[in-house]
Amino acid sequence: MGKKLIELKNITKRFGDLTVLDRFSLYINENEFITLLGPSGCGKTTCLRLIGGFEMPDAGDIIFDGKIINDLEPNQREINTCFQKYALFPHLDVFGNIAFGLKLKKLSKDEIHDRVKQTLKLVKLVGYEQRNIATLSGGQQQRVAIARALVNRPKVLLLDEPLGALDLKLRQEMQYELKEMQRTLGITFVYVTHDQEEALTMSDTIVIMNEGKIQQIGAPEDIYNEPKNRFVANFIGESNIFPGIMIDDYRVEFFGREFRCVDKGFMPNQPVDVVIRPEDLDFVPPSKAKIVGIVDSLIFKGVHYEINVILDGVEYTIHTTKIREIGDKVGLSVEPQNIHIMRKSTP
């Protein structure tokens, strides 16, 4: 990854009596696709607006390329923003919308023409120059909004839930296109979303936030496979989370049964939380299983079945292509590398 480009250092931001961010610190690398992910009200959009200059911190520093930029207006920063509400100009055509910022900079007509043409190619809108904004689909309007931000050649593009208004199929297509744009341009994308799939699909780094605090930072695979706490495990994907006892290194007990695992470094007999993803549980004959239960419910999800199994009054969720019937007695197995151990979350 590139050098450190943006740093939020001990940022506090209040709105009236509400403290949204409290001594919040984060750094973002050059040429990185980083996603701020969390539920509504967790502070992720406030964080984005602070970087963009649309909000000022009550305490702390925003550092860009080694310089404090707390007092710089948005148009003085080498940063552009694409919002969920595209705020396109209805009286201008596609070319006019994209060229608007360049005209304010009083660039020559030739340079404006060349830059707009290059950007249209990047967002796959060549031939749409004269189209009226009102005649464009939601996905096309979103591309125009991104093009208008990119044509200024910022070092950083901020994206605040830009796919939220699109239907599912188009949203999925745009996830891949945005990632490809970021790779092609080699600039830093800072993306805000509450959609876990978007974050996992596009990001180099994910920052999980809750109540104005960072819960975990890491690559998508690390966040998914090694959640640091119960909140992360529940927020990213689906999880079966059970109380357990770490007997010793590589040995854990839950529901009175002992299992091998790959975790170590806990105290002997330390209480822990055990995380097993639904896709990591597999059916085996009950006679060969440590976990035996009764199928309680079954839902067809398209690519797999979601089956809930009850054992000792506790529900396990399994994602599988193997169909079972409600009331069936089933055995479940899990490989040691798929049993993830977390320290107990504090209340």
N, C-alpha and C positions, 0 to 999 in steps of 0.2 A: 504494500500500500504506500501511497505517496506521503509527503510531509504533512505535518499538522497545519491545516488551513484556517479552521474556525475553532475558537475556544470560548465556551461559556464558563466563567469563573466565579463561583460563589454567588450566583444570581438569585436575588429575591425579587418577586413581583407580587404586588397586592392589588386587588380591586376592592376598594372600600375596606371592610373588615376581613375580607377573605384573602388569605395568603395562598396563591396558586402555585408558586415556586418558592422554596425556602432553601437558600444556600445551595442552589442547584449547579452542578459542574458537569461539563461534557466537552469532549473535543471531537472534531470531525476532520478526517484526512482529505487531502487533495485527491481528486479523481475517484472518490468513493460514492457508492449509492448506499446511503444510510437512511433507514426508516425509523421514525418515532411511532411506536405502536402502543396503543392502550385504549381503555374505555373512554367514553365521553366524560369530560371534566377532569381528565388526569393531568392536564397542563401541556399537552403536546402541541396544540395550535398556538398557545401563548409563547412557547419556546420558539416556534417557527416565526412568529410575528416579531419577536425580539431580534432574531437574526436579520430579518428583513428591514427592520427599522420602523415598523408600524406601531410598536410599543417600546417604551423606555424602561429599563430596569430601575427598581427602587434602591437596589444595592448590587454591588458586583460589577464585573467588566465583561463586555463582549469584545473579543479580540479577533481581528481578521488579518491574516498574513502578518502577524507580529505586531499589529497596531490596534490600539483601543479605538473602537468606532461607536461608542455609546451615543455620542451627540450627532452623528452623521444622519442626515435625512435619507429616506429610501433611495432617492434618485442619485445620491452621492456614493452609494455602495455598489461594488461590482457584483451585485446580486439581483436577480429578477425572480418574480413570484408568479405562480399560476394557481389561481384559486378554483374552488369547486364551482362557484358561480363565475362563468367565464368573463362577464362584463365586456363583451365585444360591442363595437360601435355599430348599431343597426343601419346608420346612414352611409357607412363605408362598405365597399366590397372587400373581398378577401385580401387583395393586394393592399388596399388602403389601411385595413386593420393591422396587418403585419408591419407595414412601413411607417406607421404612426410615430413610434418612438424615434426612428431614424430621422424623420423630418424635423422633430423637435431638436435634434442634435445638429440640424442644418448640414447634413451630409449632402454630397453632390447627387444629382439625379442618377448618374451612372452607377455610383456606389450603392445607392439605395436599391436600384433595379437588380444589381448583381447579388446583393445580400438576400433580398427577398426571394429571388429565383433559387439560390442555394438552399435556403431554409424550406421553401416549398417542396423541394426534392427530398429533403431530409424527413419531412412529415408526410410524404406521399400525397401531396395535393397539387402536383404539377397539372396545369390545365384548368385550375379552379380560380385563377387570379381575378376574374371579373364576376364571379358568382356573388349574389346577394347573400348576406349572412343568414337571413330568414329562410332561405331555401336549402340550407345545409342540415344534415342529420346531426344528432347529438355528438357522435364520434368525430365528425368532420369539424364541428364547432370547437371541440376540445383540441383538435390538432391545430386549428388556427390560433387558439389561446396559447398553446405551447410554442408555436412558431413565433408569435409576437414577443414572447419572453426570450426565446433563443436567438432571435435576429440581432439582439443587442450584444451578443457574444459575452455573456456574463461568465464569471469564474464559478458562480454557484447558481443553481436553479432550485428554488423552493417550490414544492408542490403540496398544496393543502387539500387532501382528499379529492383530487381532480377527476377521479373516475366514478365518484359517488352517484352521479345522475345517469349513468349508462346502464343498459341492460346487461345481464350476466355474461352472455356470449361476447358482446363487444368489449366489456370490461376485461375479460380474460385475454382477448386479442391485444388490447391496448397495454396490458401489463408487459407482454413480450416486446411490443414496439418501443415502449418507454425504456426498457432495459437496453435494447439495441441502440437507441438514440444516445443513451448515456455512454455506452462503449465507444460508439463512433465519434462522439464529440470529445470524450476524455475530460469532461468537466464534472464537478461535484453536484450530485442530486441529493437534496434533503427532502424526504417524502414523509408526509403525515397521513396515517390511516388508522382505522379501528379494525380493518379487515385482515385477519391473520394470513389468509391465502395470498393476498397481495404482497404482504411483507415477506413471506417465505419464498415467493416466486421471483421477486425482483432484487432483493437486497444483497449487498455485500455484508452489511452489518445491520443488526436490529437492536434498537434500544427499547426495552419494555418498560413502560411507565405506569404508575398508579399513584393517585393522590399526590401528584407533584414530585414524586421520588422515582429514581431509577431502580428497577427491580433486578434487571440483568442486561448485560451488553454482550453480544457475540455474533458469530456467523449463524445463519439460519439453521444449519445442521446441529450446531452446539446448543442453541436455544431449544430446539425441539427434542433432541436426544438427552440433554443433560440440564433440565430445568433446575434453577437454584432454589426455588421455593414453591409452595403450593399455589400461589397466585399465578406464577408463570406456567406451571404444569397445567392448570385449568384453562388459562387464557389462550395458550398456543395449542391448538388441536384438542383432542379429547384424551382424558386420562382416567385410569383406575388408580385411586390413591388410598392406601391402607396403612393403618398404624402397624409398626413392626419393631423388632428388637434386633440390633446388630450384634449377634453373638460374638463374633470375632471378625478379623479381616476375611473377606470373601464368603462369609456365612451370615445369612439373615433369616429370621423367623417371623412369619406372620400367619395369623389364624391357627397357631399351634403347630405349624409345619415348618420344617427347615429347608432352605433353598440355598444353592450356590449362587453367588453374584460376582461382579468384577470390582466392587468398591472396597476401599480400605481406608484406614486412618481414623476410624471411630473408636471410642472407648468400648471395652468389653461390656456387653449387655446394655448398650446405649439405646434409648428409645429413638426411633426414626420414623420418617414417612417413606413408604415404598410406592414407587410409581411404575405402572405397567401400561403401555399404550395398547389400545384395543386391537390393533393389527398384529401385536406381538404375542397374543394368546392363540393357541391352536388346539383343535379338538384331538383327543386321543381316547382309546378305550378306557372306561372308568377303572378297570382293574389295573391299569398301568399309570394312573394319575394320582398326584398328591392333592389336586383340587378337583372335587366332584360336586356337581350341582344339578339343578333342574332348570331347563329352559323356561323362562317366564314370559318373554315377548320376542317378536321377530319383525323387523321392518326391512323391506327391499329398498336399497339406496341406489340402484342402477349398476354401479360397478362392484358392489358387495352387499352382503346382508349385515345389518346391525342386530346382534342377538344379545339379549340380556339373560344372564344365568344367575340364579340365586343360590348362595352357599352360606349356611349358618345365618340366614337373615341378611346377608350382605350381597349387593348386586355387582356383578362383573359385566362389563360391556365388551363384546368381541366384534371385530370387523373381519368377515370371512366370506369366501366364495362358496363355502360348504353349507348347504342348507340343513337345518334341524327343525324339528317340530316342537311346538309348545307342549311342555310336559315331559319331554325327553330327558332321561338321565344322561349326563355327559361328563367326560373328563377333560380337564384343561392342562396344557403344559406350556412352559415358557423357558426360553434359553437363558442361561446366566447373564449374557451381555444385554439382555432386554429387561432386566430387573434393575431399576435405577433407584438409588438410595439418596434421600435428602435429609438434611438435619431438620429437626422439628421446627415448624414455623412458630414464632412467638405470637401470642394472642394480640 
